[in-house]
Amino acid sequence: MDKRFLAVMRELQALVARKNGEDTLRFYHGPKHSGMVLGYVIVLAELALCSETEIEDLARAAAGHDLEQKLGPEKNEMESMRLIGGCMRRHGYSEEEIKRTTSLVPGTIVYWVDGEMHQRAENMNHLSQILADADLSALGARGDDFADMALRLMAEFAKKPISEFTKEEVIAGWKNQVKFMTGRRYLTTEAEFLFRNNFIMNLAYARRMAGM
């Protein structure tokens, strides 16, 4: 692990914190989410016996994949890729190395088919699938982290803190969470192994909170 990697990671993490400070409505896409994705992407990569180079590619992509959140789906990812690339370029990475890292980010794009959530990584390589699974790690995290991140996501969608929600809005938020999780499948065997049990318990909790 060379000095360039550490410098880029510090810069990306500082940029996430700065972006979060500039946008007070980023309840979900802030340092906690980025930290969870980074932590879990490394665990998944190690379970998959990825090389050190692959782990570093995944770590950079995880740290910066949600830097932009104001432009809308796909445009957010494209701008985040540009910011990651600029950071890597400043620290002496080649264009090939930059492409290897940034090409993983589009796999986190979410879309819906017949009411079920999908990720673009379904049709991409294994490293992209590892990042996509880590991006939704909150769904299979321990119960307190799952509940916290679910509430954060509700707040970000509504553009107001949970403290301002009515009881009916909270219930509706949990119903959306159930919809988001229903039909969700992990893209890698590593994530299936790591997250499945917690995912099942978290979905049951979300159903209870939604009154279902």
C-alpha positions as protocol buffer text, in pm:
chain_id: "A"
residue {
  index: 1
  type: MET
  ca { x: 0 y: 0 z: 0 }
}
residue {
  index: 2
  type: ASP
  ca { x: 181 y: 311 z: -123 }
}
residue {
  index: 3
  type: LYS
  ca { x: 166 y: 673 z: -15 }
}
residue {
  index: 4
  type: ARG
  ca { x: -44 y: 770 z: -316 }
}
residue {
  index: 5
  type: PHE
  ca { x: -326 y: 539 z: -206 }
}
residue {
  index: 6
  type: LEU
  ca { x: -330 y: 678 z: 147 }
}
residue {
  index: 7
  type: ALA
  ca { x: -322 y: 1038 z: 22 }
}
residue {
  index: 8
  type: VAL
  ca { x: -612 y: 979 z: -218 }
}
residue {
  index: 9
  type: MET
  ca { x: -819 y: 806 z: 49 }
}
residue {
  index: 10
  type: ARG
  ca { x: -765 y: 1094 z: 293 }
}
residue {
  index: 11
  type: GLU
  ca { x: -863 y: 1346 z: 26 }
}
residue {
  index: 12
  type: LEU
  ca { x: -1175 y: 1155 z: -78 }
}
residue {
  index: 13
  type: GLN
  ca { x: -1292 y: 1113 z: 281 }
}
residue {
  index: 14
  type: ALA
  ca { x: -1233 y: 1482 z: 351 }
}
residue {
  index: 15
  type: LEU
  ca { x: -1432 y: 1568 z: 38 }
}
residue {
  index: 16
  type: VAL
  ca { x: -1725 y: 1353 z: 155 }
}
residue {
  index: 17
  type: ALA
  ca { x: -1723 y: 1535 z: 490 }
}
residue {
  index: 18
  type: ARG
  ca { x: -1706 y: 1874 z: 317 }
}
residue {
  index: 19
  type: LYS
  ca { x: -1991 y: 1790 z: 81 }
}
residue {
  index: 20
  type: ASN
  ca { x: -2197 y: 1674 z: 378 }
}
residue {
  index: 21
  type: GLY
  ca { x: -2131 y: 2003 z: 556 }
}
residue {
  index: 22
  type: GLU
  ca { x: -2232 y: 2207 z: 251 }
}
residue {
  index: 23
  type: ASP
  ca { x: -2559 y: 2018 z: 206 }
}
residue {
  index: 24
  type: THR
  ca { x: -2747 y: 1986 z: 534 }
}
residue {
  index: 25
  type: LEU
  ca { x: -3010 y: 1764 z: 368 }
}
residue {
  index: 26
  type: ARG
  ca { x: -2761 y: 1483 z: 301 }
}
residue {
  index: 27
  type: PHE
  ca { x: -2892 y: 1279 z: 591 }
}
residue {
  index: 28
  type: TYR
  ca { x: -2804 y: 946 z: 426 }
}
residue {
  index: 29
  type: HIS
  ca { x: -2528 y: 1003 z: 170 }
}
residue {
  index: 30
  type: GLY
  ca { x: -2270 y: 1128 z: 418 }
}
residue {
  index: 31
  type: PRO
  ca { x: -1965 y: 1003 z: 608 }
}
residue {
  index: 32
  type: LYS
  ca { x: -2150 y: 717 z: 783 }
}
residue {
  index: 33
  type: HIS
  ca { x: -2276 y: 568 z: 457 }
}
residue {
  index: 34
  type: SER
  ca { x: -1941 y: 612 z: 283 }
}
residue {
  index: 35
  type: GLY
  ca { x: -1763 y: 461 z: 583 }
}
residue {
  index: 36
  type: MET
  ca { x: -1992 y: 158 z: 587 }
}
residue {
  index: 37
  type: VAL
  ca { x: -1950 y: 101 z: 214 }
}
residue {
  index: 38
  type: LEU
  ca { x: -1573 y: 131 z: 244 }
}
residue {
  index: 39
  type: GLY
  ca { x: -1553 y: -106 z: 540 }
}
residue {
  index: 40
  type: TYR
  ca { x: -1775 y: -369 z: 386 }
}
residue {
  index: 41
  type: VAL
  ca { x: -1621 y: -350 z: 40 }
}
residue {
  index: 42
  type: ILE
  ca { x: -1286 y: -444 z: 192 }
}
residue {
  index: 43
  type: VAL
  ca { x: -1440 y: -734 z: 385 }
}
residue {
  index: 44
  type: LEU
  ca { x: -1616 y: -862 z: 72 }
}
residue {
  index: 45
  type: ALA
  ca { x: -1301 y: -822 z: -137 }
}
residue {
  index: 46
  type: GLU
  ca { x: -1097 y: -1018 z: 116 }
}
residue {
  index: 47
  type: LEU
  ca { x: -1361 y: -1293 z: 123 }
}
residue {
  index: 48
  type: ALA
  ca { x: -1337 y: -1302 z: -258 }
}
residue {
  index: 49
  type: LEU
  ca { x: -956 y: -1332 z: -236 }
}
residue {
  index: 50
  type: CYS
  ca { x: -907 y: -1017 z: -442 }
}
residue {
  index: 51
  type: SER
  ca { x: -554 y: -893 z: -507 }
}
residue {
  index: 52
  type: GLU
  ca { x: -414 y: -590 z: -327 }
}
residue {
  index: 53
  type: THR
  ca { x: -453 y: -387 z: -646 }
}
residue {
  index: 54
  type: GLU
  ca { x: -819 y: -487 z: -676 }
}
residue {
  index: 55
  type: ILE
  ca { x: -883 y: -403 z: -311 }
}
residue {
  index: 56
  type: GLU
  ca { x: -730 y: -58 z: -357 }
}
residue {
  index: 57
  type: ASP
  ca { x: -942 y: 1 z: -669 }
}
residue {
  index: 58
  type: LEU
  ca { x: -1254 y: -97 z: -475 }
}
residue {
  index: 59
  type: ALA
  ca { x: -1158 y: 115 z: -175 }
}
residue {
  index: 60
  type: ARG
  ca { x: -1113 y: 431 z: -383 }
}
residue {
  index: 61
  type: ALA
  ca { x: -1440 y: 369 z: -567 }
}
residue {
  index: 62
  type: ALA
  ca { x: -1623 y: 307 z: -238 }
}
residue {
  index: 63
  type: ALA
  ca { x: -1483 y: 619 z: -74 }
}
residue {
  index: 64
  type: GLY
  ca { x: -1589 y: 846 z: -358 }
}
residue {
  index: 65
  type: HIS
  ca { x: -1886 y: 680 z: -527 }
}
residue {
  index: 66
  type: ASP
  ca { x: -2145 y: 917 z: -374 }
}
residue {
  index: 67
  type: LEU
  ca { x: -1952 y: 1243 z: -374 }
}
residue {
  index: 68
  type: GLU
  ca { x: -2216 y: 1413 z: -589 }
}
residue {
  index: 69
  type: GLN
  ca { x: -2585 y: 1392 z: -494 }
}
residue {
  index: 70
  type: LYS
  ca { x: -2752 y: 1699 z: -644 }
}
residue {
  index: 71
  type: LEU
  ca { x: -2756 y: 1620 z: -1017 }
}
residue {
  index: 72
  type: GLY
  ca { x: -2989 y: 1320 z: -1025 }
}
residue {
  index: 73
  type: PRO
  ca { x: -2948 y: 950 z: -1112 }
}
residue {
  index: 74
  type: GLU
  ca { x: -2654 y: 864 z: -1338 }
}
residue {
  index: 75
  type: LYS
  ca { x: -2536 y: 1226 z: -1349 }
}
residue {
  index: 76
  type: ASN
  ca { x: -2443 y: 1192 z: -981 }
}
residue {
  index: 77
  type: GLU
  ca { x: -2232 y: 886 z: -1056 }
}
residue {
  index: 78
  type: MET
  ca { x: -2067 y: 1047 z: -1358 }
}
residue {
  index: 79
  type: GLU
  ca { x: -1969 y: 1354 z: -1155 }
}
residue {
  index: 80
  type: SER
  ca { x: -1846 y: 1137 z: -867 }
}
residue {
  index: 81
  type: MET
  ca { x: -1628 y: 949 z: -1117 }
}
residue {
  index: 82
  type: ARG
  ca { x: -1487 y: 1279 z: -1241 }
}
residue {
  index: 83
  type: LEU
  ca { x: -1405 y: 1389 z: -886 }
}
residue {
  index: 84
  type: ILE
  ca { x: -1238 y: 1057 z: -803 }
}
residue {
  index: 85
  type: GLY
  ca { x: -1037 y: 1078 z: -1125 }
}
residue {
  index: 86
  type: GLY
  ca { x: -923 y: 1431 z: -1051 }
}
residue {
  index: 87
  type: CYS
  ca { x: -810 y: 1331 z: -705 }
}
residue {
  index: 88
  type: MET
  ca { x: -616 y: 1031 z: -837 }
}
residue {
  index: 89
  type: ARG
  ca { x: -461 y: 1239 z: -1115 }
}
residue {
  index: 90
  type: ARG
  ca { x: -332 y: 1494 z: -863 }
}
residue {
  index: 91
  type: HIS
  ca { x: -149 y: 1214 z: -685 }
}
residue {
  index: 92
  type: GLY
  ca { x: 20 y: 1071 z: -992 }
}
residue {
  index: 93
  type: TYR
  ca { x: -206 y: 785 z: -1098 }
}
residue {
  index: 94
  type: SER
  ca { x: -212 y: 691 z: -1466 }
}
residue {
  index: 95
  type: GLU
  ca { x: -523 y: 718 z: -1683 }
}
residue {
  index: 96
  type: GLU
  ca { x: -542 y: 339 z: -1693 }
}
residue {
  index: 97
  type: GLU
  ca { x: -540 y: 321 z: -1312 }
}
residue {
  index: 98
  type: ILE
  ca { x: -803 y: 594 z: -1291 }
}
residue {
  index: 99
  type: LYS
  ca { x: -1030 y: 415 z: -1538 }
}
residue {
  index: 100
  type: ARG
  ca { x: -989 y: 88 z: -1349 }
}
residue {
  index: 101
  type: THR
  ca { x: -1121 y: 255 z: -1033 }
}
residue {
  index: 102
  type: THR
  ca { x: -1389 y: 485 z: -1174 }
}
residue {
  index: 103
  type: SER
  ca { x: -1538 y: 217 z: -1403 }
}
residue {
  index: 104
  type: LEU
  ca { x: -1667 y: 40 z: -1091 }
}
residue {
  index: 105
  type: VAL
  ca { x: -1892 y: 329 z: -983 }
}
residue {
  index: 106
  type: PRO
  ca { x: -2173 y: 296 z: -1244 }
}
residue {
  index: 107
  type: GLY
  ca { x: -2253 y: -48 z: -1104 }
}
residue {
  index: 108
  type: THR
  ca { x: -2411 y: 121 z: -802 }
}
residue {
  index: 109
  type: ILE
  ca { x: -2682 y: 286 z: -1016 }
}
residue {
  index: 110
  type: VAL
  ca { x: -3026 y: 165 z: -905 }
}
residue {
  index: 111
  type: TYR
  ca { x: -3327 y: 111 z: -1130 }
}
residue {
  index: 112
  type: TRP
  ca { x: -3668 y: -55 z: -1101 }
}
residue {
  index: 113
  type: VAL
  ca { x: -3833 y: -332 z: -1304 }
}
residue {
  index: 114
  type: ASP
  ca { x: -4188 y: -444 z: -1224 }
}
residue {
  index: 115
  type: GLY
  ca { x: -4166 y: -296 z: -877 }
}
residue {
  index: 116
  type: GLU
  ca { x: -3835 y: -462 z: -788 }
}
residue {
  index: 117
  type: MET
  ca { x: -3506 y: -281 z: -731 }
}
residue {
  index: 118
  type: HIS
  ca { x: -3204 y: -370 z: -946 }
}
residue {
  index: 119
  type: GLN
  ca { x: -2847 y: -244 z: -979 }
}
residue {
  index: 120
  type: ARG
  ca { x: -2657 y: -192 z: -1301 }
}
residue {
  index: 121
  type: ALA
  ca { x: -2377 y: -413 z: -1167 }
}
residue {
  index: 122
  type: GLU
  ca { x: -2596 y: -717 z: -1230 }
}
residue {
  index: 123
  type: ASN
  ca { x: -2457 y: -710 z: -1585 }
}
residue {
  index: 124
  type: MET
  ca { x: -2102 y: -609 z: -1492 }
}
residue {
  index: 125
  type: ASN
  ca { x: -1788 y: -777 z: -1359 }
}
residue {
  index: 126
  type: HIS
  ca { x: -1732 y: -926 z: -1014 }
}
residue {
  index: 127
  type: LEU
  ca { x: -1554 y: -620 z: -872 }
}
residue {
  index: 128
  type: SER
  ca { x: -1844 y: -396 z: -975 }
}
residue {
  index: 129
  type: GLN
  ca { x: -2082 y: -641 z: -808 }
}
residue {
  index: 130
  type: ILE
  ca { x: -1877 y: -635 z: -488 }
}
residue {
  index: 131
  type: LEU
  ca { x: -1904 y: -254 z: -479 }
}
residue {
  index: 132
  type: ALA
  ca { x: -2277 y: -266 z: -554 }
}
residue {
  index: 133
  type: ASP
  ca { x: -2336 y: -514 z: -271 }
}
residue {
  index: 134
  type: ALA
  ca { x: -2131 y: -299 z: -32 }
}
residue {
  index: 135
  type: ASP
  ca { x: -2327 y: 9 z: -139 }
}
residue {
  index: 136
  type: LEU
  ca { x: -2642 y: -152 z: 4 }
}
residue {
  index: 137
  type: SER
  ca { x: -2462 y: -299 z: 304 }
}
residue {
  index: 138
  type: ALA
  ca { x: -2696 y: -116 z: 544 }
}
residue {
  index: 139
  type: LEU
  ca { x: -2973 y: -358 z: 444 }
}
residue {
  index: 140
  type: GLY
  ca { x: -2773 y: -647 z: 585 }
}
residue {
  index: 141
  type: ALA
  ca { x: -2595 y: -466 z: 867 }
}
residue {
  index: 142
  type: ARG
  ca { x: -2665 y: -521 z: 1235 }
}
residue {
  index: 143
  type: GLY
  ca { x: -3009 y: -406 z: 1345 }
}
residue {
  index: 144
  type: ASP
  ca { x: -2919 y: -69 z: 1498 }
}
residue {
  index: 145
  type: ASP
  ca { x: -2722 y: 39 z: 1192 }
}
residue {
  index: 146
  type: PHE
  ca { x: -2999 y: -79 z: 961 }
}
residue {
  index: 147
  type: ALA
  ca { x: -3266 y: 116 z: 1150 }
}
residue {
  index: 148
  type: ASP
  ca { x: -3051 y: 430 z: 1168 }
}
residue {
  index: 149
  type: MET
  ca { x: -2968 y: 426 z: 798 }
}
residue {
  index: 150
  type: ALA
  ca { x: -3330 y: 353 z: 702 }
}
residue {
  index: 151
  type: LEU
  ca { x: -3444 y: 661 z: 894 }
}
residue {
  index: 152
  type: ARG
  ca { x: -3164 y: 867 z: 740 }
}
residue {
  index: 153
  type: LEU
  ca { x: -3277 y: 762 z: 392 }
}
residue {
  index: 154
  type: MET
  ca { x: -3638 y: 856 z: 470 }
}
residue {
  index: 155
  type: ALA
  ca { x: -3520 y: 1198 z: 586 }
}
residue {
  index: 156
  type: GLU
  ca { x: -3310 y: 1254 z: 274 }
}
residue {
  index: 157
  type: PHE
  ca { x: -3597 y: 1161 z: 43 }
}
residue {
  index: 158
  type: ALA
  ca { x: -3834 y: 1393 z: 233 }
}
residue {
  index: 159
  type: LYS
  ca { x: -3571 y: 1669 z: 261 }
}
residue {
  index: 160
  type: LYS
  ca { x: -3638 y: 1718 z: 630 }
}
residue {
  index: 161
  type: PRO
  ca { x: -3516 y: 1560 z: 958 }
}
residue {
  index: 162
  type: ILE
  ca { x: -3699 y: 1261 z: 1104 }
}
residue {
  index: 163
  type: SER
  ca { x: -3788 y: 1475 z: 1408 }
}
residue {
  index: 164
  type: GLU
  ca { x: -4028 y: 1666 z: 1181 }
}
residue {
  index: 165
  type: PHE
  ca { x: -4205 y: 1352 z: 1050 }
}
residue {
  index: 166
  type: THR
  ca { x: -4560 y: 1271 z: 1149 }
}
residue {
  index: 167
  type: LYS
  ca { x: -4640 y: 916 z: 1264 }
}
residue {
  index: 168
  type: GLU
  ca { x: -4809 y: 854 z: 928 }
}
residue {
  index: 169
  type: GLU
  ca { x: -4500 y: 972 z: 739 }
}
residue {
  index: 170
  type: VAL
  ca { x: -4276 y: 738 z: 939 }
}
residue {
  index: 171
  type: ILE
  ca { x: -4505 y: 443 z: 866 }
}
residue {
  index: 172
  type: ALA
  ca { x: -4510 y: 535 z: 497 }
}
residue {
  index: 173
  type: GLY
  ca { x: -4131 y: 553 z: 504 }
}
residue {
  index: 174
  type: TRP
  ca { x: -4106 y: 203 z: 646 }
}
residue {
  index: 175
  type: LYS
  ca { x: -4347 y: 77 z: 379 }
}
residue {
  index: 176
  type: ASN
  ca { x: -4115 y: 221 z: 116 }
}
residue {
  index: 177
  type: GLN
  ca { x: -3824 y: 49 z: 289 }
}
residue {
  index: 178
  type: VAL
  ca { x: -4006 y: -285 z: 266 }
}
residue {
  index: 179
  type: LYS
  ca { x: -4069 y: -222 z: -105 }
}
residue {
  index: 180
  type: PHE
  ca { x: -3702 y: -137 z: -153 }
}
residue {
  index: 181
  type: MET
  ca { x: -3593 y: -463 z: 12 }
}
residue {
  index: 182
  type: THR
  ca { x: -3854 y: -697 z: -135 }
}
residue {
  index: 183
  type: GLY
  ca { x: -3704 y: -906 z: -413 }
}
residue {
  index: 184
  type: ARG
  ca { x: -3355 y: -777 z: -338 }
}
residue {
  index: 185
  type: ARG
  ca { x: -3089 y: -1036 z: -415 }
}
residue {
  index: 186
  type: TYR
  ca { x: -2719 y: -1013 z: -350 }
}
residue {
  index: 187
  type: LEU
  ca { x: -2498 y: -1017 z: -656 }
}
residue {
  index: 188
  type: THR
  ca { x: -2204 y: -1202 z: -499 }
}
residue {
  index: 189
  type: THR
  ca { x: -2175 y: -1518 z: -294 }
}
residue {
  index: 190
  type: GLU
  ca { x: -1956 y: -1322 z: -53 }
}
residue {
  index: 191
  type: ALA
  ca { x: -2237 y: -1076 z: 26 }
}
residue {
  index: 192
  type: GLU
  ca { x: -2491 y: -1355 z: 48 }
}
residue {
  index: 193
  type: PHE
  ca { x: -2271 y: -1519 z: 312 }
}
residue {
  index: 194
  type: LEU
  ca { x: -2205 y: -1195 z: 502 }
}
residue {
  index: 195
  type: PHE
  ca { x: -2543 y: -1023 z: 494 }
}
residue {
  index: 196
  type: ARG
  ca { x: -2825 y: -1272 z: 438 }
}
residue {
  index: 197
  type: ASN
  ca { x: -2917 y: -1353 z: 800 }
}
residue {
  index: 198
  type: ASN
  ca { x: -2921 y: -988 z: 908 }
}
residue {
  index: 199
  type: PHE
  ca { x: -3111 y: -895 z: 592 }
}
residue {
  index: 200
  type: ILE
  ca { x: -3391 y: -1138 z: 676 }
}
residue {
  index: 201
  type: MET
  ca { x: -3417 y: -1002 z: 1032 }
}
residue {
  index: 202
  type: ASN
  ca { x: -3404 y: -641 z: 911 }
}
residue {
  index: 203
  type: LEU
  ca { x: -3681 y: -697 z: 658 }
}
residue {
  index: 204
  type: ALA
  ca { x: -3897 y: -849 z: 931 }
}
residue {
  index: 205
  type: TYR
  ca { x: -3827 y: -543 z: 1150 }
}
residue {
  index: 206
  type: ALA
  ca { x: -3917 y: -307 z: 865 }
}
residue {
  index: 207
  type: ARG
  ca { x: -4245 y: -492 z: 812 }
}
residue {
  index: 208
  type: ARG
  ca { x: -4331 y: -456 z: 1181 }
}
residue {
  index: 209
  type: MET
  ca { x: -4252 y: -85 z: 1177 }
}
residue {
  index: 210
  type: ALA
  ca { x: -4470 y: -47 z: 867 }
}
residue {
  index: 211
  type: GLY
  ca { x: -4757 y: -227 z: 1038 }
}
residue {
  index: 212
  type: MET
  ca { x: -4753 y: -503 z: 776 }
}
